[in-house]
Amino acid sequence: MSVFLPARGVVVYFDHMAGPMTIKARAVMEKLFVIAVERGASDVHLVVGKPPLLRIDGLLMPVEGAKTVTAEGVEELVFSL
């Protein structure tokens, strides 16, 4: 089952195996993908100790307003997909 949250522009997926952190992480990843498409990015990079980065015209640019990502955060985000 999925729910689209138009105010946030994300789709949140619910399944019986996903816990609350996985659902939140998946929503964050969906939002990152929306931002990447809007900005014309070819890649999304998750690097420990840095905010999420977008490759735009060959340059890595931080996502505005994003916090730095921890090792646990990167793992949670990646495994939420």
Phi and psi in degrees as GROMACS dihedral restraints (atoms count N, CA, C in turn):
[ dihedral_restraints ]
;  ai    aj    ak    al  type     phi  dphi    fc
    3     4     5     6     1  -131.8    20    10
    4     5     6     7     1   153.7    20    10
    6     7     8     9     1  -131.1    20    10
    7     8     9    10     1   127.3    20    10
    9    10    11    12     1   -90.8    20    10
   10    11    12    13     1   128.4    20    10
   12    13    14    15     1  -106.3    20    10
   13    14    15    16     1    91.5    20    10
   15    16    17    18     1   -60.9    20    10
   16    17    18    19     1   -33.4    20    10
   18    19    20    21     1   -63.7    20    10
   19    20    21    22     1   -30.3    20    10
   21    22    23    24     1  -104.4    20    10
   22    23    24    25     1   -10.2    20    10
   24    25    26    27     1    67.4    20    10
   25    26    27    28     1    32.0    20    10
   27    28    29    30     1  -129.9    20    10
   28    29    30    31     1   157.7    20    10
   30    31    32    33     1  -108.8    20    10
   31    32    33    34     1   127.2    20    10
   33    34    35    36     1  -106.7    20    10
   34    35    36    37     1   126.0    20    10
   36    37    38    39     1   -98.8    20    10
   37    38    39    40     1   135.8    20    10
   39    40    41    42     1  -117.9    20    10
   40    41    42    43     1   131.3    20    10
   42    43    44    45     1  -143.7    20    10
   43    44    45    46     1   162.6    20    10
   45    46    47    48     1   -66.5    20    10
   46    47    48    49     1   -16.7    20    10
   48    49    50    51     1   -93.1    20    10
   49    50    51    52     1   -15.4    20    10
   51    52    53    54     1   -88.2    20    10
   52    53    54    55     1   132.0    20    10
   54    55    56    57     1   -89.6    20    10
   55    56    57    58     1   177.0    20    10
   57    58    59    60     1   -60.3    20    10
   58    59    60    61     1   -37.7    20    10
   60    61    62    63     1   -68.1    20    10
   61    62    63    64     1   -38.4    20    10
   63    64    65    66     1   -64.4    20    10
   64    65    66    67     1   -41.1    20    10
   66    67    68    69     1   -63.5    20    10
   67    68    69    70     1   -43.6    20    10
   69    70    71    72     1   -64.1    20    10
   70    71    72    73     1   -44.4    20    10
   72    73    74    75     1   -62.1    20    10
   73    74    75    76     1   -41.0    20    10
   75    76    77    78     1   -64.0    20    10
   76    77    78    79     1   -38.8    20    10
   78    79    80    81     1   -64.4    20    10
   79    80    81    82     1   -39.4    20    10
   81    82    83    84     1   -63.4    20    10
   82    83    84    85     1   -44.3    20    10
   84    85    86    87     1   -63.1    20    10
   85    86    87    88     1   -42.6    20    10
   87    88    89    90     1   -58.7    20    10
   88    89    90    91     1   -43.3    20    10
   90    91    92    93     1   -64.2    20    10
   91    92    93    94     1   -41.6    20    10
   93    94    95    96     1   -60.4    20    10
   94    95    96    97     1   -40.8    20    10
   96    97    98    99     1   -66.2    20    10
   97    98    99   100     1   -38.7    20    10
   99   100   101   102     1   -62.7    20    10
  100   101   102   103     1   -46.5    20    10
  102   103   104   105     1   -61.7    20    10
  103   104   105   106     1   -42.2    20    10
  105   106   107   108     1   -59.7    20    10
  106   107   108   109     1   -45.4    20    10
  108   109   110   111     1   -65.2    20    10
  109   110   111   112     1   -45.1    20    10
  111   112   113   114     1   -59.9    20    10
  112   113   114   115     1   -35.5    20    10
  114   115   116   117     1   -91.9    20    10
  115   116   117   118     1    -0.6    20    10
  117   118   119   120     1    73.9    20    10
  118   119   120   121     1    29.9    20    10
  120   121   122   123     1   -78.8    20    10
  121   122   123   124     1   147.6    20    10
  123   124   125   126     1   -94.7    20    10
  124   125   126   127     1   -22.6    20    10
  126   127   128   129     1  -142.7    20    10
  127   128   129   130     1   154.0    20    10
  129   130   131   132     1  -117.9    20    10
  130   131   132   133     1   125.1    20    10
  132   133   134   135     1  -112.5    20    10
  133   134   135   136     1   131.7    20    10
  135   136   137   138     1  -113.5    20    10
  136   137   138   139     1   113.9    20    10
  138   139   140   141     1  -125.3    20    10
  139   140   141   142     1   128.1    20    10
  141   142   143   144     1   -57.7    20    10
  142   143   144   145     1   131.7    20    10
  144   145   146   147     1    86.3    20    10
  145   146   147   148     1     2.3    20    10
  147   148   149   150     1  -131.7    20    10
  148   149   150   151     1   158.1    20    10
  150   151   152   153     1   -70.7    20    10
  151   152   153   154     1   163.2    20    10
  153   154   155   156     1   -54.7    20    10
  154   155   156   157     1   141.0    20    10
  156   157   158   159     1  -116.2    20    10
  157   158   159   160     1   145.6    20    10
  159   160   161   162     1  -116.6    20    10
  160   161   162   163     1   135.8    20    10
  162   163   164   165     1   -90.0    20    10
  163   164   165   166     1   111.4    20    10
  165   166   167   168     1  -123.2    20    10
  166   167   168   169     1   119.6    20    10
  168   169   170   171     1    51.9    20    10
  169   170   171   172     1    39.2    20    10
  171   172   173   174     1    84.6    20    10
  172   173   174   175     1    -6.8    20    10
  174   175   176   177     1  -106.2    20    10
  175   176   177   178     1   141.3    20    10
  177   178   179   180     1   -87.2    20    10
  178   179   180   181     1   121.2    20    10
  180   181   182   183     1  -121.9    20    10
  181   182   183   184     1   132.5    20    10
  183   184   185   186     1   -69.4    20    10
  184   185   186   187     1   148.1    20    10
  186   187   188   189     1   -73.6    20    10
  187   188   189   190     1   123.8    20    10
  189   190   191   192     1   -57.6    20    10
  190   191   192   193     1   131.7    20    10
  192   193   194   195     1    79.7    20    10
  193   194   195   196     1    -2.4    20    10
  195   196   197   198     1   -81.3    20    10
  196   197   198   199     1   146.1    20    10
  198   199   200   201     1   -84.2    20    10
  199   200   201   202     1   161.3    20    10
  201   202   203   204     1   -66.3    20    10
  202   203   204   205     1   152.3    20    10
  204   205   206   207     1  -104.9    20    10
  205   206   207   208     1   133.7    20    10
  207   208   209   210     1   -85.8    20    10
  208   209   210   211     1   169.2    20    10
  210   211   212   213     1   -59.5    20    10
  211   212   213   214     1   -42.8    20    10
  213   214   215   216     1   -65.6    20    10
  214   215   216   217     1   -36.7    20    10
  216   217   218   219     1   -64.9    20    10
  217   218   219   220     1   -43.1    20    10
  219   220   221   222     1   -60.4    20    10
  220   221   222   223     1   -46.0    20    10
  222   223   224   225     1   -60.0    20    10
  223   224   225   226     1   -46.7    20    10
  225   226   227   228     1   -60.2    20    10
  226   227   228   229     1   -44.8    20    10
  228   229   230   231     1   -63.9    20    10
  229   230   231   232     1   -48.1    20    10
  231   232   233   234     1   -65.8    20    10
  232   233   234   235     1   -44.9    20    10
  234   235   236   237     1   -75.7    20    10
  235   236   237   238     1    -7.5    20    10
  237   238   239   240     1   -76.9    20    10
  238   239   240   241     1   -14.9    20    10
